[in-house]
């Protein structure tokens, strides 16, 4: 009888954000697929999870997907986790899920930690409709993407890295307008969690004189 694939969200900061169900699944499955076994090893050690673990990340998912599909078909239950948050959200997961569906394998995703949801809720921007775009293109197509998003009526939600946030805000001021409202959340659920709200120009000025750390969720007001 075929096994099952579980997608288990992991804490994005505070280790207490792992759910009871997530903990049980990670202890019960036959194998955990982890984006980085060193990072996930710390989580497993904290919760005394002794389940075997193998790496599954953006650089090897094409090569390993078929192997893990065979493992599930042969009756093993697997759990996929990433370094932080929900698998498949700007993280590995899509290819494995797609292949499971094509092979009539049951896929079960547990609810849990995802960085953009708390950032959206505390932003003060409209949250009844929004557009999540993940990370912007690194170079080619970046400006074109922002120009397209500047015409969006819904709140735009994106991820950004600390070393690119200033240049991204500069582009937003130029393309969206300096008075467009934004909300910047970083270090969500961690000790130095912070949300900065204001116009693009105000937020830019507030963070331009100090180095900013931690993964960032940036929200932009729609038209």
C-alpha positions as CSV (number, residue, x, y, z in Angstrom):
1,X,0.0,0.0,0.0
2,X,1.3,3.4,-1.0
3,X,2.5,5.8,1.7
4,X,1.8,9.5,2.0
5,X,3.7,12.8,1.7
6,X,3.2,15.3,4.6
7,X,4.2,19.0,4.1
8,X,5.1,20.2,7.6
9,X,5.6,24.0,8.3
10,X,8.5,24.7,10.6
11,X,9.1,27.7,12.9
12,X,10.2,30.9,11.1
13,X,11.9,32.1,14.3
14,X,10.5,31.0,17.7
15,X,10.8,27.2,18.1
16,X,7.5,27.2,20.0
17,X,5.7,27.8,16.8
18,X,5.9,24.1,15.8
19,X,2.4,22.7,16.2
20,X,1.7,19.5,18.3
21,X,0.5,17.8,15.1
22,X,3.6,18.8,13.2
23,X,5.8,17.4,16.0
24,X,3.8,14.1,16.0
25,X,4.1,13.7,12.2
26,X,7.8,14.4,12.2
27,X,8.3,11.7,14.9
28,X,6.0,9.2,13.1
29,X,7.1,9.3,9.5
30,X,9.7,7.0,8.0
31,X,11.9,9.8,6.6
32,X,12.2,13.6,6.8
33,X,13.2,15.5,3.7
34,X,15.0,18.7,4.8
35,X,16.1,21.7,2.9
36,X,19.3,21.9,5.0
37,X,19.9,19.0,7.4
38,X,22.1,21.1,9.6
39,X,19.4,23.7,10.2
40,X,16.6,21.1,10.6
41,X,18.9,19.1,12.8
42,X,18.8,21.8,15.4
43,X,15.0,21.7,15.4
44,X,15.0,17.9,15.6
45,X,17.4,18.0,18.5
46,X,15.3,20.5,20.4
47,X,12.2,18.3,20.1
48,X,14.0,14.9,20.4
49,X,13.0,13.9,16.9
50,X,15.0,10.9,15.9
51,X,13.5,10.2,12.5
52,X,16.1,9.7,9.7
53,X,16.7,12.8,7.5
54,X,17.9,13.4,4.0
55,X,18.5,16.6,2.1
56,X,16.0,17.9,-0.5
57,X,16.6,21.4,-1.8
58,X,16.5,23.6,-4.9
59,X,19.7,22.2,-6.3
60,X,18.9,18.5,-6.0
61,X,15.1,18.2,-6.2
62,X,15.1,17.4,-9.9
63,X,17.5,14.5,-9.3
64,X,15.9,13.2,-6.1
65,X,12.2,13.5,-6.8
66,X,11.8,10.2,-8.6
67,X,13.7,8.4,-5.9
68,X,11.4,9.7,-3.1
69,X,8.3,9.0,-5.2
70,X,9.4,5.4,-5.4
71,X,9.9,5.4,-1.6
72,X,6.3,6.6,-1.0
73,X,4.9,4.2,-3.6
74,X,6.6,1.3,-1.7
75,X,4.8,2.3,1.4
76,X,6.9,4.8,3.2
77,X,5.5,8.0,4.8
78,X,7.7,11.1,4.1
79,X,7.6,14.5,5.6
80,X,9.0,17.5,3.7
81,X,10.2,20.5,5.7
82,X,12.2,23.6,4.8
83,X,14.6,25.8,6.9
84,X,11.6,27.9,8.0
85,X,8.0,28.2,7.1
86,X,5.7,26.2,4.8
87,X,7.2,24.1,2.1
88,X,6.5,25.3,-1.4
89,X,6.2,29.0,-0.5
90,X,9.3,30.4,-2.1
91,X,10.9,27.1,-1.0
92,X,11.3,23.6,-2.5
93,X,8.1,21.5,-2.6
94,X,6.3,22.2,-5.9
95,X,8.0,19.5,-8.0
96,X,7.6,16.8,-5.4
97,X,3.9,17.7,-4.8
98,X,3.2,17.8,-8.5
99,X,4.9,14.4,-9.0
100,X,2.9,12.9,-6.1
101,X,-0.4,14.0,-7.6
102,X,0.7,12.6,-11.0
103,X,1.3,9.3,-9.2
104,X,-2.0,9.3,-7.2
105,X,-0.1,9.7,-4.0
106,X,-1.9,11.5,-1.1
107,X,-0.4,14.8,-0.2
108,X,-1.3,16.4,3.2
109,X,-0.2,19.9,4.1
110,X,-0.4,20.9,7.7
111,X,-1.3,24.5,8.6
112,X,1.4,26.5,10.3
113,X,4.1,29.2,10.1
114,X,4.3,31.3,7.0
115,X,6.1,34.7,7.2
116,X,3.9,36.7,4.9
117,X,0.6,36.1,6.8
118,X,1.5,37.8,10.1
119,X,3.3,40.6,8.2
120,X,0.1,41.2,6.1
121,X,-2.2,41.2,9.2
122,X,-0.1,43.7,11.1
123,X,0.6,46.0,8.2
124,X,-2.5,48.1,8.4
125,X,-2.9,47.7,4.6
126,X,-6.0,46.1,3.1
127,X,-5.8,42.3,3.6
128,X,-9.1,41.1,2.1
129,X,-7.4,40.9,-1.3
130,X,-3.7,40.7,-1.8
131,X,-1.1,39.5,-4.3
132,X,1.9,37.4,-3.1
133,X,4.8,37.5,-5.5
134,X,7.6,35.9,-3.4
135,X,11.1,37.2,-4.3
136,X,11.5,39.6,-7.2
137,X,13.8,38.6,-10.1
138,X,17.4,39.1,-9.1
139,X,18.4,41.2,-12.1
140,X,16.8,40.6,-15.5
141,X,13.1,41.6,-15.5
142,X,13.2,43.2,-12.0
143,X,12.2,46.7,-13.2
144,X,9.6,45.3,-15.6
145,X,8.0,43.3,-12.7
146,X,7.8,46.3,-10.5
147,X,6.3,48.5,-13.2
148,X,3.6,45.8,-13.7
149,X,3.0,45.6,-9.9
150,X,2.7,49.4,-9.7
151,X,-0.6,49.1,-11.5
152,X,-2.0,46.5,-9.1
153,X,-5.1,47.4,-7.1
154,X,-4.5,44.8,-4.4
155,X,-1.9,44.9,-1.6
156,X,1.4,43.5,-3.0
157,X,3.3,41.2,-0.7
158,X,6.9,40.2,-1.4
159,X,10.0,38.8,0.3
160,X,13.3,40.7,0.3
161,X,16.8,40.2,1.6
162,X,18.5,42.8,3.9
163,X,21.2,43.7,1.4
164,X,18.7,44.6,-1.3
165,X,15.9,46.3,0.6
166,X,17.3,49.9,0.2
167,X,17.6,49.5,-3.6
168,X,14.2,47.9,-3.7
169,X,12.6,50.8,-1.8
170,X,14.4,53.3,-4.1
171,X,12.9,51.5,-7.1
172,X,9.5,51.6,-5.5
173,X,9.8,55.4,-4.8
174,X,10.7,55.9,-8.5
175,X,8.1,53.5,-10.0
176,X,5.2,53.6,-7.5
177,X,5.8,57.0,-6.1
178,X,7.5,58.2,-2.9
179,X,4.1,58.6,-1.2
180,X,2.9,55.0,-1.8
181,X,2.3,53.4,1.6
182,X,4.5,50.4,2.5
183,X,5.0,48.1,5.5
184,X,8.3,46.4,6.3
185,X,8.3,43.4,8.7
186,X,11.5,41.6,9.7
187,X,12.6,39.0,12.2
188,X,9.0,37.8,12.6
189,X,8.5,35.8,15.8
190,X,12.1,36.4,16.9
191,X,13.5,38.5,19.7
192,X,14.0,41.7,17.6
193,X,10.8,41.5,15.6
194,X,10.0,44.8,14.0
195,X,7.4,46.4,11.7
196,X,8.0,49.8,10.1
197,X,5.1,51.5,8.4
198,X,4.8,54.7,6.4
199,X,5.3,56.0,2.9
200,X,8.0,54.4,0.8
201,X,10.1,57.5,1.4
202,X,9.6,57.5,5.1
203,X,10.5,53.9,5.5
204,X,13.5,54.3,3.3
205,X,14.8,57.2,5.4
206,X,14.2,55.3,8.6
207,X,16.3,52.3,7.7
208,X,18.9,54.1,5.5
209,X,21.0,55.2,8.5
210,X,21.2,51.8,10.1
211,X,22.0,48.3,8.9
212,X,19.0,46.2,8.8
213,X,19.1,42.4,9.5
214,X,16.9,39.4,9.1
215,X,14.6,38.2,6.3
216,X,12.1,40.8,5.3
217,X,8.5,40.8,4.2
218,X,7.6,44.0,2.3
219,X,4.1,45.1,1.6
220,X,3.0,47.8,-0.8
221,X,-0.3,49.5,-0.9
222,X,-2.4,48.9,-4.0
223,X,-3.9,51.7,-6.2
